[in-house]
Amino acid sequence: MSRISIVDLEVFYRVGVPDAERARSQRLLLTVEMDLGTAKMARSDSLGDTIDYFAVSQRLLKFGEGKNWKLIEKLAVDICSMILSEFRPKSVSVEVKKFVIPQARYVSVQATGERRDKRT
């Protein structure tokens, strides 16, 4: 099993419980960890046999366009669902960091998901 990690990808999404907080995009950091099998990619050395982390990062940069969320918990679950559906890792973990409490470095939430069909 291999893991691909994208750590602290800076995105700007509309998220927050109060309407005023969702009125404009705010800076979030996303960390995504995707687990996948290694046998096929180790033999082929081909991008087609792995997950293109650049494509994942570009998708995440655009994921918030035209959307908003009240809860970062829901956002994290939505990102997991999108990655599982579009990029097909065996499992995914997403951490969303939000910078809303001045006295704290950040608040974060983590969600995980697994692909239902176990075919590689």
RAJOLIN-V702372 format. One record per residue. N is the residue number from 1. RES is the residue in one small letter. D_CENTER is the distance of its C-alpha to the mean C-alpha in whole Angstrom. Layout:
# RAJOLIN-V702372
n	res	d_center
N	RES	D_CENTER
N	RES	D_CENTER
This chain:
# RAJOLIN-V702372
n	res	d_center
1	m	19
2	s	17
3	r	14
4	i	12
5	s	10
6	i	8
7	v	10
8	d	10
9	l	9
10	e	11
11	v	10
12	f	13
13	y	13
14	r	15
15	v	15
16	g	18
17	v	20
18	p	23
19	d	24
20	a	25
21	e	21
22	r	20
23	a	22
24	r	20
25	s	17
26	q	16
27	r	14
28	l	11
29	l	10
30	l	6
31	t	6
32	v	5
33	e	8
34	m	9
35	d	13
36	l	15
37	g	19
38	t	21
39	a	24
40	k	24
41	m	22
42	a	25
43	r	28
44	s	27
45	d	25
46	s	23
47	l	20
48	g	21
49	d	20
50	t	17
51	i	13
52	d	14
53	y	11
54	f	13
55	a	12
56	v	8
57	s	8
58	q	11
59	r	9
60	l	7
61	l	10
62	k	12
63	f	9
64	g	11
65	e	15
66	g	17
67	k	15
68	n	15
69	w	15
70	k	17
71	l	15
72	i	12
73	e	12
74	k	12
75	l	9
76	a	7
77	v	9
78	d	8
79	i	5
80	c	6
81	s	9
82	m	8
83	i	7
84	l	10
85	s	12
86	e	12
87	f	11
88	r	13
89	p	12
90	k	14
91	s	12
92	v	8
93	s	7
94	v	5
95	e	7
96	v	8
97	k	11
98	k	14
99	f	17
100	v	19
101	i	22
102	p	24
103	q	26
104	a	22
105	r	20
106	y	17
107	v	16
108	s	13
109	v	11
110	q	10
111	a	9
112	t	10
113	g	11
114	e	13
115	r	15
116	r	18
117	d	20
118	k	20
119	r	22
120	t	21
